[in-house]
């Protein structure tokens, strides 16, 4: 964002400070939406993977419990 400020300051000068603020707000909103999108893009597959791992672990534990109950005592 600092680089954008420098660029806009060189382009518009001190007289265009109001325009700079508008462009910086738009850029900040776009950047925030990008970060939010990347969060959901990575969060959904990670949650699915963790759920699959938990289900597999639970299935393995259930199988081990069934096998231990089937052994003669």
C-alpha positions as CSV (number, residue, x, y, z in Angstrom):
1,X,0.0,0.0,0.0
2,X,2.9,2.3,0.6
3,X,4.1,1.8,-2.9
4,X,0.7,2.7,-4.2
5,X,0.7,5.8,-2.1
6,X,4.1,6.9,-3.6
7,X,2.9,6.1,-7.1
8,X,-0.3,8.1,-6.7
9,X,1.5,10.9,-5.0
10,X,3.9,11.2,-8.0
11,X,1.0,11.0,-10.4
12,X,-1.4,13.4,-8.8
13,X,0.7,15.5,-6.6
14,X,-0.4,17.2,-3.4
15,X,-3.4,18.7,-5.1
16,X,-4.8,15.3,-5.9
17,X,-4.8,14.0,-2.4
18,X,-8.5,13.4,-2.3
19,X,-8.3,11.3,-5.4
20,X,-5.4,9.4,-3.8
21,X,-7.6,8.5,-0.8
22,X,-10.3,7.2,-3.1
23,X,-7.9,5.0,-5.0
24,X,-6.3,3.8,-1.8
25,X,-9.7,2.8,-0.4
26,X,-10.6,0.9,-3.5
27,X,-7.2,-0.9,-3.5
28,X,-7.6,-1.7,0.2
29,X,-11.1,-3.2,-0.4
30,X,-9.9,-5.2,-3.4
31,X,-6.9,-6.5,-1.3
32,X,-9.2,-7.4,1.6
33,X,-11.5,-9.3,-0.8
34,X,-8.5,-11.1,-2.3
35,X,-7.4,-12.2,1.2
36,X,-10.9,-13.3,2.1
37,X,-11.2,-15.3,-1.1
38,X,-7.8,-17.0,-0.6
39,X,-8.9,-17.9,3.0
40,X,-12.0,-19.7,1.7
41,X,-10.1,-21.2,-1.2
42,X,-7.7,-22.9,1.2
43,X,-10.0,-23.4,4.2
44,X,-12.6,-25.6,2.5
45,X,-10.2,-28.2,1.2
46,X,-8.3,-28.2,4.5
47,X,-11.5,-28.8,6.4
48,X,-12.5,-31.6,4.1
49,X,-9.1,-33.3,4.5
50,X,-9.2,-33.0,8.3
51,X,-12.7,-34.5,8.3
52,X,-11.6,-37.4,6.1
53,X,-8.6,-38.0,8.4
54,X,-10.8,-38.0,11.5
55,X,-13.3,-40.4,9.9
56,X,-10.5,-42.7,8.9
57,X,-9.1,-42.6,12.4
58,X,-12.5,-43.3,13.9
59,X,-13.1,-46.2,11.5
60,X,-9.7,-47.7,12.5
61,X,-10.5,-47.3,16.2
62,X,-13.9,-49.0,15.7
63,X,-12.3,-51.9,13.8
64,X,-9.7,-52.4,16.5
65,X,-12.4,-52.4,19.2
66,X,-14.4,-54.9,17.2
67,X,-11.4,-57.2,16.8
68,X,-10.5,-57.0,20.5
69,X,-14.1,-57.9,21.4
70,X,-14.1,-60.9,19.1
71,X,-11.0,-62.5,20.7
72,X,-11.7,-65.4,23.0
73,X,-11.1,-64.6,26.7
